[in-house]
Amino acid sequence: MKADIDNAVAETRTVLVHALAPNATISLMGYPLLFSRTQACSTLVSASQRVILNDMAEYFESKQRELALSMSASNVRYRSPQAAFEGKRICDSPEGINGVVAGPNGDGDFHFHHGDKNTQLCWLFTGDTCLSRESYHPNQTGTSAYAQAFMTASPLSAATRQGR
């Protein structure tokens, strides 16, 4: 998983084209931990898998932060959503991130089609009901938390850049 994260961060670097807008400040927003570390609940993801996924989210955040720091001369800043999502993760109340959502709810959701490799995402449900792409993504509470994180986060200070 770490190799996939490293590749995603490298691809992000290529997208952050600052030459076209040299006076712009680019805010790179991270992704919150998915699961509450304090609340237990029943999900399709085991407790040990939840720990792994949260650990990978922390790794991803550290890599995104490093990317922003390496591009700080180009006015790229990292903004962490972690504080805004405290008490709003899967298993918290209210959840700001959806757990498993059954679809189809939209055109982008998985649908049952014979021979389609994504049909495996329909095993839990019956009929034309499959896993929705809304699963494990922010809901209305979560999008408000993202907005809060963006509006309240300050640009990186020199101390933050040096890891203090």
N, C-alpha and C positions, 0 to 999 in steps of 0.2 A: 504494500500500500504506500509506503514511503516513496518508492520510485515513481508511482503515479502522481503523488503530490509534488515531488520535485519537478516532474515534467510539466505539470499544470502551472507551476510558478514560473518556469522557464518560458512557457508559452505566453503567460501574462506579461512578462517583460517585453515581448515582441509587440504586444497590443498597445502598450503604454507609449504611444508615439507623441512625444512632447514637442518635436520640431515644428509641427503645424500650428501650435498654439503656445509659443514660448513663455507667455505671461500667465498662463493658466496654472492653477494649483489642482493637481489630480489627487483625489482621495480614493485610496484603495480600501474598501470595506471588507472586513473578514466575515467569516461564518461562525455563528455561535456553537457552543457545545450543544449536541442534540438532546442529551438526556440529563435529567436532574441527577445530581450526585447525592442528594439528601432524601429524595422521595422514592420509595419502591412502588412499582406498579407492574401490571401484567401487560407485556407487549410480545410481539413475535420475535423480539431480539432478547437473547438471554442476558443475564446480569454481566457475565464475563465479556460478551460481545459489546454490551453498552460501554464498558470500561475501555475496550479497544477502540471503539468508534470515537469516544470522547478524547482519548489519548491522541488519535490521529487528527482530530479537529485542533487540538492544541499544537501539534506538530505543524499542521498547515498554517495556523496563525503565526507561529514563529518564523516560518519560511516567508510568508507574505510580509511580515514586519521587516525581515532582513532585506527583502526586495525593495521595499519602500525606503529603507535607510540607505541602501546602495544607490538609490535614485533621488535622494533628498535634494541634491544640487539642482535637479530638474523640477523641483517643487512637487514631488510625489510624496504623499503623506499616508500613513496607515491609520485607520480608525477601527478600533476593536469594538464589537458589539457585545462583549461578554457581560459587562455591568448592566446594560439595558435588558439583557435576557435573564438576569438572576430572578428565579422564581417563575420563569415563563418557559421552561424547557419541557420536553416530553416527560410526563409523569407529574409535573407541577400543576397547580391550579391557580390561574388559568394557564393552559398551554398556549405558548406563542408559536410552537412548532407542531404541525400535525403529526400524529402517529400514523398508523395504517389507515388509509382512506380507500374505500372501495369505489371503483368506477364502473362503467365509463361516465365521466363527468364532462369531458371535453374532447375535442379532436386530438389533442396530444396524449390522451390516456391510452393505455393498452387495451386491446380488444382481442377477443378470441377469434382466430383464423386458423384453420387446419394448415399445418406445415409451417406456421410462423414461429420463429425461435422465441419470441416474446410471449407466446401462449403459456409458457411456464409460469408467468406471473398471474395466471388465472386459477392455479391449482387450489387456492384457499377458498375460492368463491364458487358459485354455481352459475350456470347459464352464461350470459354475456357480461357478467360482472368480473372485472379483473382489478388488479392493483392500479390505483390512480397515481399519476405523476405528482399529485398534491401531497402524497405521502412523504413524510420527513422533510417538508418544506414549511417555511413560515406561513402562518394564517394571518387574519386581520390583526390580531394582537401582536403577532411577530413583526408585521410590517410597520406597525406603530413603534415597536421597540427599535427597529432599524432606524426609523426617522429620528427617534430620540437619541440614539447613539451618534448619528451623523451630526445632529444639531448641537449636542453638548460636548462632543469630543474636541479637545484642543489640538492644534498642530503639535507634532513631536517637538519636544524641547531638547536642548543639547544633552541634558541628563538622560532622557529617554533614549536618545540616539546612542549613548555610550553604555546602555544597559544598566544604569544605576537605579 
